[in-house]
Amino acid sequence: MTIRVLLADDQTLIRAGFKMIIDSEPEFEVVGEASDGGEAVALARTARADVVLMDIRMPRMDGLEATRRIGADDNLAGVRVLVLTTFENDDNVVLALQAGASGFLGKSVAPADLLHAIRVVADGEALLSPRATRGLVSRFLSQPEGGAGQVPVELTGLTDREREILVLVAHGLSNDDIAERLYVSPLTVKTHVNRAMTKLDVRDRAQLVVLAYQRGLVRPGEQLPTG
């Protein structure tokens, strides 16, 4: 199955470089290029993209607003946004995750890592390492407006297993990591994760991570549970 990718960056050379890498693999297809956020939103609708590589800093409409608009459009519910940034600790990355991005990449990413990232996000996973997850969410929660205006979500509707897996997801573990830890199959983990997302009404795994921190299920700086 071909993964359809949209490139959104105001620098032509960067788009060209990413396009060359992505088109080198038969499973990927670059279906459009945008030089600002407005074009990215429009092309996401018309080009039927699966993944948008989104630069944050673009003229007219930036990548943050474009990510929000894609996330708010029910017709684009299957589109995943992968944020491109010069610095992984950029405060805007935190805002991008809040806006609905599924993860982030540094612009200096190696070709193999870029292709892997697109596969991960297209499969519905969040591209967040354990260290990056803790750091980014901690910074998000420290912002005065973090979580403002969001409807409180009860976690009591989750089963014990779903809560256990949610904690591990929030620590940045992949489905395979969790499966190995809990002695179950990755498919079983994925089923629990999907059920938790449905019950908590979140768009994807990245939003599940943020929500777990917001509701106090996991706290910044907390160590991964043992056992």
C-alpha positions, 0 to 999 in steps of 0.5 A, spaced: 500 500 500 502 506 497 503 512 503 502 518 500 506 524 503 505 531 502 511 536 503 510 543 506 516 547 507 517 554 504 524 552 502 524 549 495 531 546 496 529 542 503 522 540 499 526 537 493 531 534 498 525 530 502 522 529 495 528 525 492 529 521 499 521 519 499 521 518 492 526 513 492 522 508 495 516 504 491 512 504 497 512 512 498 509 517 493 510 525 494 503 527 492 504 535 493 508 540 495 506 547 499 510 553 501 505 555 506 500 553 511 494 555 507 497 551 501 498 545 506 491 545 508 488 545 501 493 540 498 491 535 504 484 536 502 485 535 495 491 530 494 488 525 499 495 525 503 496 520 508 502 524 512 504 531 511 511 533 513 510 540 516 515 545 517 513 550 523 515 557 520 512 558 514 509 565 511 502 567 511 499 561 515 505 557 519 505 550 520 502 550 527 495 553 524 495 549 518 496 543 523 490 545 527 486 546 521 487 539 519 486 536 526 479 540 526 477 537 519 473 531 520 474 529 513 482 529 514 481 525 520 486 520 517 491 525 515 497 525 520 502 531 521 509 530 522 512 536 524 519 538 521 523 543 526 531 545 526 531 544 534 528 538 537 527 542 543 523 548 540 517 550 544 513 550 538 513 543 537 509 542 544 504 547 541 504 542 535 503 536 539 497 540 542 494 542 535 494 535 533 501 533 530 503 526 531 510 527 532 516 531 530 523 530 526 529 535 526 531 537 519 537 534 519 534 527 520 538 521 516 534 519 510 533 512 513 530 515 519 526 520 515 523 514 511 522 510 518 518 516 521 513 516 515 512 509 516 511 509 523 506 515 523 502 513 517 501 506 521 498 511 527 503 511 532 506 517 535 514 519 533 516 520 540 522 517 544 521 516 551 526 522 553 523 527 548 516 525 550 517 527 558 521 533 556 516 536 551 510 534 555 513 537 561 514 543 558 507 543 555 504 542 562 508 548 565 505 553 560 500 557 563 495 556 557 496 548 557 490 544 557 486 551 557 479 550 555 479 543 554 473 539 557 476 534 563 476 527 561 475 521 566 479 516 566 475 511 570 472 508 564 478 505 562 480 498 564 486 496 569 489 493 563 488 499 558 490 504 564 497 500 565 498 500 557 496 508 557 502 509 562 507 505 558 505 509 552 505 516 556 513 514 557 514 513 550 514 505 549 512 502 542 507 497 542 512 492 541 516 494 547 509 494 551 508 487 548 515 484 551 514 488 557 507 485 559 508 478 555 502 479 550 502 480 543 503 487 539 496 486 536 493 485 543 497 492 545 494 495 539 487 493 541 488 496 548 491 502 545 485 503 540 480 502 545 483 507 550 483 512 544 476 511 543 474 512 550 478 518 551 476 521 544 483 523 542 485 523 535 491 519 535 497 516 540 501 523 541 494 526 544 493 520 548 500 521 551 499 529 552 492 527 556 495 522 560 500 527 563 494 532 563 490 528 567 496 526 572 496 519 570 503 520 569 507 526 572 513 529 568 520 526 571 517 520 573 520 514 572 518 508 568 514 503 572 518 497 574 516 489 573 
